[in-house]
Amino acid sequence: MRSWFLPFLPLLMLLDPLHGVDSPRPDRFEPEILKFEAIDRRSPPPPRPILCVGSSSIRLWTGLPKEIQGRPVLNRGFGGSTFKDLLFYFDRVVLPYGPSVMVVYEGDNDLAEGRSPAEVSRDIALFLDRALTELRGTRVVLLTVKSSPARKHLMEAQREFNLRLQRLVPTRSGVVLVDVASPLLDAQGLPDPKFFAADGLHLNAAGYEAWSKPVLKAIELSLKR
C-alpha cells in the first residue's frame, strides 16, 4: 500500500527547508520523460525487463548488453538527475516497467548540488522503500557513487555516502550494493584519469569496462534468486 504522503512528494520537494528557494524545479526533466513515454508507445516494453535508471553514468552506458539471461535490458537514465528526481518520476520511469532487476546509479549529482551524505541517504531510503513495496519481487542492484577528477573536492562526502549505503543496504531485503568506485582509483586512492572522458566527470570506454564485470555479476546473481 502506498504511503499517504507520496502523492504530495512534488510539493514537499519544492518546500524542502534544507534546500530553500534555490531547490531545482522537480519537473525539470519532463522533456526526457516524455521521450521515454513516446518510445514506449511506439514499441511497448516487454514484461519484467532489467531496468537501468539514474543519472548520466547510466544514460551514457551504451555498451550495456541488450539482453541478460533472456531478460531485455532497458536504459532509462536521464542525465543530471538526483534521487529526488527519481522519486518525483517514479510513477512514470520505474513503476510501469515492473522490472525483474533494477540497476540504480544516483547520488553523484546530489552531492555536487550541495546536499549532505545524510540527506541523500534519506532520499535513497525513501526510494528503496517505495521500490520494495510497490514492485513486489523486484531485485535492486545499487551502485556506489564514483569519485572523478572533476569532483575530487567531493571525495570525503562521497566516501561518507558510500559508507552510509553499506549500512543501509543490509536492512533492505532484495537489495545488493556494488562497489563501482574502487575500480576507478589509482594506487594513491585518487580517481584515475584513464577511466574518464575529457570532461573529467563522465566515464570513457575503459571506465565502463571496469564497471561491467561487477555490475553484470550482480545482475546475474539477482536473476537467480
TALINDA-V439062 format. One record per run of one state. SS is the DSSP state (alpha for helix, beta for strand, coil for the rest). FROM is the first residue (numbers start at 1). TO is the last residue. If there is no record, write none. Layout:
ss=<SS & SS>
from=<FROM & FROM>
to=<TO & TO>
This chain:
ss=<coil & alpha & coil & alpha & coil & alpha & coil & beta & coil & alpha & coil & beta & coil & beta & coil & alpha & coil & alpha & coil & alpha & coil & beta & coil & alpha & coil & alpha & coil & beta & coil & alpha & coil & beta & coil & alpha & beta & coil & beta & coil & alpha & beta & coil & beta & coil & alpha & coil>
from=<1 & 6 & 15 & 20 & 23 & 30 & 43 & 50 & 55 & 56 & 60 & 67 & 69 & 71 & 76 & 83 & 89 & 90 & 94 & 95 & 98 & 101 & 106 & 108 & 113 & 117 & 135 & 139 & 144 & 149 & 170 & 175 & 179 & 182 & 185 & 186 & 191 & 192 & 193 & 196 & 197 & 203 & 204 & 205 & 225>
to=<5 & 14 & 19 & 22 & 29 & 42 & 49 & 54 & 55 & 59 & 66 & 68 & 70 & 75 & 82 & 88 & 89 & 93 & 94 & 97 & 100 & 105 & 107 & 112 & 116 & 134 & 138 & 143 & 148 & 169 & 174 & 178 & 181 & 184 & 185 & 190 & 191 & 192 & 195 & 196 & 202 & 203 & 204 & 224 & 225>
